[in-house]
Amino acid sequence: MDFLDKVYFDNTLRSYLVVGGTILLVLLLKRYLSRYIVSLFFRVVKKVWKTVSKKSFVTLVVGPFERFLVLLISIFAIDKLNFPDILLYTLYGHTTADIVARIGTGIIIASFILLVLRMIDFIAFVLEEKTNLALDTRDNQLVVFLRDFLKVIIGIIGVLLIIKACFNQPLGNLLTGLSIVGAALALGAKESLENLIASFIIFFDKPFFTGDTVKVNNIIGRVEKIGLRSTRILTGDKTIVTMPNKQMVDSIVDNWSMRTQRRAEIILELSVKTPATKAENIIAETKKILAEKEPRLFSYSVFLKDISKNGMTIMAEYFTDAIALSEFDTLKQTINLQIKKLLEDNTAEFFGEPAVMVSNNNDPKQNQPSSTQINQPPQNQLL
């Protein structure tokens, strides 16, 4: 077998066959080797998270681990070969052998960083499943935020390691230079930095969660995603509004999803000529209407609120649980129609144009009758 000892490009044919056979064997056995090693690692993970699914773990980790294993063994095998003198050149003070070696090191680091990023995805997946089992699943948004944040940090570390390995730059000097550049970038990207800090405030202060319906700066919609820089809100027109996180922190946010009850208010503005007995009858009958809905109402009240030279104001107020808006509107419509029929049966007279108005104003001063209310047609508003 003397032909195996023949030298080609400074290496024997035997060496080429050993390296090629090693790489081929790894390619053939990569699936079995990676699954076996991942299964061993899964046993450790299972002790920490007992509810984790082996299938999900294998699905997320095996692919990146296969690539990392093949690249690692292949580069180590190729490194056993002698670099051919015929390909040995010097480029900008570095030999081609040194350049190839650094490229190989950079590939190993990059594949390892990709494996770590996939592990972060798996850990986030496990934590999401754990929070889904809890009664309050709104902490999922914190898991997603930390996942994205950690991936950015790991990515930066990976880039620094590649620069260190491939360009042989001291990390101390590199970090010093980056700190200066970072300070300049921070001044230039002041708003982005403020939005990043605001995202931490949102996640730890928790004024709203993903899926909540909020009103901020006259924009009403459901929070779709809270990112590192901005928050996305799906409006009633089915459009996505992107709001900077700093604005979400600095503005007044009305979180409708955190309400414990829904409130409706009905104002009946009767003419001053309306007899007291008729007003008493309207109040009593209105209470009966609300009493019939009592299983669905948390509480209610009907009373004569005010008497002025223009007339008298009867106010009915009721609360429901935090039911769906469509269900609340249906209930409100039923009550309004019954009260409208009650007024028709009692031939009630109104000052100005007849009006049955539902208001969402909590300010007692603004609930007072005004000239604009006198001339307005019936209104129904949700509080």
Summary of the structure (lengths in Angstrom):
residues: 383
radius of gyration: 35.7
end to end distance: 92.7
largest distance: 124.5
contacts: 1071
relative contact order: 0.06
helix: 59%
strand: 19%
